[in-house]
Amino acid sequence: MSDKNKSGVRQEIGLTIFAAAALETPLNVVIEKFQKCKQVTVIPHYGASGRLYELMQRGSPCDVYYPADWNYIEKLEQENRLVTAKRFLTTNAVLVVSEAAESKIGSIADIVHDGVTVAISSPKAPIGPYSERALKELDLWNVVNAKGPLLTRPASVHGVAKMVKFGEVDAGIVFSTVARAFELKEVETLSQELTGEIVFGVGVLHGANEDLAQKFMDATFHHIDEFLMLGWQISENGGWETCRKTLSLAARAN
């Protein structure tokens, strides 16, 4: 099966990518560069990591998977569905507030005040469990639920960001990189001692496109600066530096 791009060059449909919504902006840059270099088509699907995992369980094809929670990589490893996997990136969760709520929310403790509305993502998007874990550590989760400020649970971290951006709720918890992308006011960073370790992973799945999928993952390594410039950090023990050195040596040899 093939398709033509705008320039009329025939491109074979090569890869299907499933990725956490938070990675959309930098990963699209990598995809564009990879397509030009390899003359293949890469089809990305962004959304909640849990929802994407469910789609794979139902038989939806996926060549490379970028979840926002390492637990999904471990699940696929247990199912013997991965060719290879690596720890990828990390970031922090932050409390963000709408422009109208800046005067009444100065810290996360303020979200339990009367009249404050909050959006926390659904459990299928990893930012949801990260947020819930932090609020429980701070003894705020039960209060938030009892008083009713938890207005809604959007399907993805972008859903939370949009609600805060457009003033549909007073506050929400998102990844710091998403807060930066949406130009949201950050009032407090939640340490990983509160949220638990935040690890975005990457895995190549068994299938017909394993070689090309591995090359795409390598391209992601090569263009890691596209992620770092947006505030992402390299996950410890992710193997990025070793991979970048290998790619650099290969480029010199060519």
N, C-alpha and C positions, 0 to 999 in steps of 0.2 A: 504494500500500500504506500502511496506517495502523495505529496502535495507540492504546491509551488508557492514560494514566498513572493513578496512584492516585486522583487527584481526579476521574477520569472525563472529563477534557478530551482530545479527540481530537488526536493528534499525528501529523504525517506523518514517516516515517522519512527524515531528511534527509542525514546525513553519516556516513561511515565514517572513523575516525581510526586510523592506525597510529603508535605512539609507543614510544620507548625505555622500558624498564621503570622506569628511574630517575625518569621524569617523572610517574609515575602519580598520586601524591598531589596535587600542585598542579594538574595538568591536569584531574583529576576535578572540582576546584572550579570551574575555568573552564567546563567542560562543563555543570555544573549551572546556572550562571548564564546561559549561552548558551541552554540549553533553555527556561528560564523566560522569557527575554526574547523569543526568536524563536518559541516554541511549535513546536519541531521536536525530533526525536530524534537524538542523536549517539551513535553506537556506537563505543566505543574498543576497540582491541586493543593490549595492551602485551606487549613481549617483547624479544628480542635484535634489534637493528637489522638485522643481516644476515639473520636468519630472516624478518623482515617484508619485507625487500627481495626475498627469494626468492619469497615468497608473491605479491607484486605481479608478479614476472616470470612466474609461473604463471597469472596472470589474476585473482587476487583483487582485488576492487574496493577502492580507497582514494582518498579525496578530499584528505586532508591528512596529510603524513608528517613525523614528528619523529624523525630518527635521532640517535644519540649520536656520530656521526662524519660530518663534512662530506663525506667521500669518497663517501658514498651519494647525497648531493644532486648532486655532480658527475656521478656515473654517470647519474642520471635526466636531468640537463641534456644530457648527450651523446646520450641516447636521445630527446631532444625530447619528454619526457613532462611537463615542468613549465610551468605558467602563470607562476609566480613563485616565488622562493626567497630566503630571508634567513638570514644567520648569526643564531643565536638566543641561546644561553647558553653559559657555560663554568663549569668547576669543576676541582678537582684530584683526583687519585687518592691514596688514603691506605692505609697498612698498618693493618689492624685485627686485634685478637687476642681470643680467647675469654677469659672470666673466669678459667678454670683456667690459662691460659697467660700471664697478665700478668706473673708472676714470672720467666719464662724468656725472654721476648721483649721487649727494650727498644729494638730498632732493626731495620731490615730485614736487616742483616747476620746477625742471629741466626736467620733462617729456615733456614739451611743446617746448623744444629747437629743433632746426633744426636737422634732422638726427636721432632723438630718436624714436624708435618704442615701442609700448605698447600693452599689452594684458589685456583686462578686460573681465571677464566671462559673459556669456549670462544672461539675466534677469531670466531665469528659475533656475539658481543656485544662491542662496541668496547672495553669495559674489559679484555677479554682481550688484544688486541694492545697496548693502552696499557701494561698490566702487563708483558707480555713484553718490550716495547721498553725499559722502565725497568730491568728485571732484566738485560738484555743490556748496557745502558750501565754498570751497576754490576758487571759481570762475575760475576753470580750465576746467570744462567739455566742455563748448562751444569752448574753445581754442583748446583743444585736438581734438575735432571733426572737427573744421575748418581747422587746419593745417595737419590733416591726420595721426598723429602718431598712432592712434588706429588701429592697423593692423588687429586684429581679435578678436572674442568673443567666446572663447572655451566653450564647453557645461558644464564643471565642474571646480571646483577650482583646481583639479589635472591637468586638461588640461592646465591651466595657468601656474602652477608650472613647468610642463614638458617643456613648450615652453621656459621659462626663464632658466631652468636648462641646456637645450641643445643649448642655444644661438640663438633660432629662433626669439626672440624679446629681446629688451634691458631691459624691465621692465614689471612688472605686480603687481597686488594687490591680495594677498591671505590671508588666516587666518594665524596667527603667528604659530600655531601648525603645519600647513602644511609646512610653510617655514622651520621649524625645521626638519620635517621629510625628506624633500628634500635637506636639508643642503644648503639652499639658503642664500645669503647675504641680510640682512635686513638693509635698510637705513633710514626708518622712520615708526613709529607706528602711525596709524590713530586712534585718540580717538573716543569713542562712542558718544561724542558730535558731531562729524563729520559724522560718519557712521549711527548713530541711534543705539538703543540698539540691541546688538547681543545676541539672546537667542536660543540655540538649545533645542528643546523640545522632549518629548517622549510620545507616546500615544498608548494605547491598543485598538484595534478595535473590534467591535462586530463581533462574528462569532463562529465557532465550537471549537476554541482553546483558549477561553478566559482565562480559569484557567491556562493553561500552559504558555500563553503569559504573564499573570500577574507574574508568577514565573520567567520568563525570565527577565522582567523589574526589579524585586526584585534582581535578580542576578547581573544586571547591577549596581544597587545601592551598592550591597555588594562588587563589584570589582571596585569601583570608582577610586581607586588608580591607576589602569591601565591607566586611562585618565589623572589624575593629574600629573603623572610622565612625561607625554608628553607635559605638559604646559597648559592643560585645567584648567579652574577655575570653581568652583561650582556656578551655577546661583543663585542669591539671591531669597529667597522665594521658592526654589526648593524642600524643604522638605527632602534634603539628610541627614542632620545630624539626624533628627528624625528617618528616615528610618534605618540608620546605627545602631542607638542605639537599635531599635526594633529587628533588625536582630542579633545583638550581644547578646541580652538577650535570643532570641530564641535558638541561638547556644549553649549558656551555659546550657539552660534547657534540651537540647538534649544530 
